Amino acid sequence: MTETTRNQGPAAGGADAAPRRLLIASHCVLNQNAVVQPLARSAGVMRSAVDWAIANGYAIYQLPCPEFRYAGPGRLPASFDDYNTEGFHASNAELLGPVIRQLKRYQAAGYQIVGGLHVQGSPACDPDTGNWITDLLDAAAAAGIEITQLWQVPTTATGEFDPADPQTCFGDPAVRRLYPDDADSLTLAQRKRREQRAPVLVSDGPGLPVRRTRRVAVDA
């Protein structure tokens, strides 16, 4: 192979000809083995969500599982308050360092980050109030990584992801509540942050593009 041939890259119509679109997915979407086992909704991957991503031409960036890293595979089901601790957020910060560096490299290489795919009802990965998702979005914003759309695997027995169901489309992360309404573990800084966001959420009225259903403690 000549030097010229090597530098030409893939032929037209090859992999590089396709849009470079990256979907950031919670770990258990691809690996249900990381979930607290009584709450796993699939033997392996969440196939309906993965099939949807493939059909749309999205590459999947799998996030690490913050709960598995912090509490291990034998952990019990937990709540937002159980994980809203200095230790858990410090563990998240350590996990997020390499994640953010990799996402910045993808962004610099011209990849479009189309959004995040997370798990409704999870204390860590709920797109509305998950501790891990809040830490992820904060770190991404600080690094100049724009994430403007969130999807969710709904809280059902099977976790069936139906793209025709508006329940799967959470919407803009800017309308997240950040913390559950009944959270009793909030720090002073978190309370102030919620108070600052409240007028924005109220002023948007019923037009919020968020689809919410009853939440249960589903571990991710």
N, C-alpha and C positions, 0 to 999 in steps of 0.2 A: 504494500500500500504506500502510495506516495504521500509526501507532506501535504500536498494540495488536497488529496482525497480525505486525509484525516481531518483537515480543518473544515470540510464542508458540512459535517454533521449529518443527521438523518435525512434521508430523501424526503421530498415533498409528500405529504400525506402520512408521514410517520408520527411517532408519539409527540414530537415537538410541535406538530401542526395543530394539535388539539389545544383548546383553552386550558390554561393552568389555573384550575379553580380548587381551592383547598377548603375542606370542611373540618373544623375542629370538633372532635367528638369525645365525649366522656368515655373513660376507659371501658366501662362495663357494656357499652353498646357493642363492642367487639369481643368482650371477654366476660361472660357472666360468671366465670369461676371466681372473680374478685368480689362478687356480691355476698353479703351475709346469706348463707345458703337457704334458710327458710324463705327468703324473699326473692330468690332468683326466678326469673320468668322465662328462661330459655336454657337449654342444655349447653349452649355455646354462644354464638353471636345472636344479636337481635336481628334476625334475618330481614324482616320487613323494612327496617330502617336502613340497613346496609344495601338492600336491593334498590331502595329509593335513591340513595346516594350514587350508586353505580349507574342507574338509569339516567341521572342528571349529569353524568360525566364528572362528578366530584372526586378528587383524591381525598382520602381520609387521614387526618393527622390525629392519632390516638393519644390523648392525654394520659398521664400516669394516674393511678387511683390514689387519692389522698388518704382515704380511710384505710385502705390496705397497708399503705406505707406507715401510717400512724399507729394503727391498732391491730394489724395483722389479720390473717384469714379466720381466726376463731372468735372474732369480735361479735358482740351482741348488737341487735338493732338499736339505733340511737336517734336522738332528736337534734334539732338545730342547736339547742342550748348545750347538749352534751359535747358538741364539737366547737362551740363558740368559746374557745379557751386560748390563752397565750401559746400553749404548747402546740395546739393544732395549727394555728395561724403561722407560727414559726416554722413548723414542718412544711406547710404550704409554700412559704417563701423559699425554702430550700429547693423544693420541687420545681418551682416556677422559674428559677434562674436559667437552667438549660432550655426550658420550654420557650421562654421569651427570646432567647438568643437564636434558637432555631427558626422561630416564626419570623423574626427580623430578617434572617437570611433568605427565607422563602420570599418575603415581601420585596427585598432588594433584588431578587432574581426575577421579579415580574409576576409572581404568583398572586392571584386574587384570593383573599380570604373571604369566602362567601358567607361565613357565619359559624355559629356553634350549634351542636346537636347534643342535648343534655337530657336529664331524666327527671320528670316531674315527680315531686314528692320526696326526693332525696334530700337529707339534711345538708349534704355537701354539694350535690349537682343539680338541684332544682334550678331552672333558669330564672326563677323569680326571687328566691330567697336563699339559695344554696351558699354556704360559707365559702366553698372552694371556687364557685363561679364568681362571687364577689371579688375574691382575691385575684383570680385570673383576669377579670375585666379591668380591675384597678391597675394591675401590672402591665397589661397590654396598652391601656391608655397612656400610662406614664412613658412607655417605650415608643409611642407613636404608631401603634398597631390598631387599626380601625376595625371594630367588630360591630356591625349594624343590624344583624339579624340573628335571632335565636329560634331553634326548633326544639321540640321536646317529645320524648317517648312518653305517652300518657300513662297515668296511674290506673292501669287495668290489670287483670289477672295475667294476661299474656303479653302486655306491652306492645300490642299491635300498632304499628306506625302506619297511618293511612293519610297519604298526602292530600286526599280529597276532603279530609276532616279538618276544619279550622282549628280544632283542639291541638293539633300537632304544631301549629305555627304560633309560637309565643309572641314574636314581633321584635320591636326595637328594645335593646337592653336599657335604653334611657328611661323606660317606664317601669323598671323593676322596683319592687317594694324594698328590696335589699334584706329586710328582716321580717320574720313572721309577725303578725299582729299580736300574738300572744307570747312572744319571746320575753323571758324574764332575766336573761343573762347579759343584756346589752351594757357595754361600757358607756361612760359619759360621752366619749367621742362618737360612738355609734348612735346614741340617743340624739345628739346634736345633728348628726348627719341625716337621720330620719326626719327630724323636725324641719331641716332645710329642704328636703325633698317633698314633704307633704303638700305645700302650696302648689308645686308644679303638677303633682299627680291629681290634685283636686281640680285645678283649673282646666285640665284636659277633659274632664267630664266623662260621659259614657262612651266617648269615641276612642278610648284606649284600644290599641290593636292587640290586647292581651287576652288570651282565652284561658280562663281559670276554672278548675273544677275542685271538688273537695280533695284536700291533700291528706295523705296518710304518711306515716313514717316509713318510707321505702328507702333502704340503704343502697348506696351506689358503690 
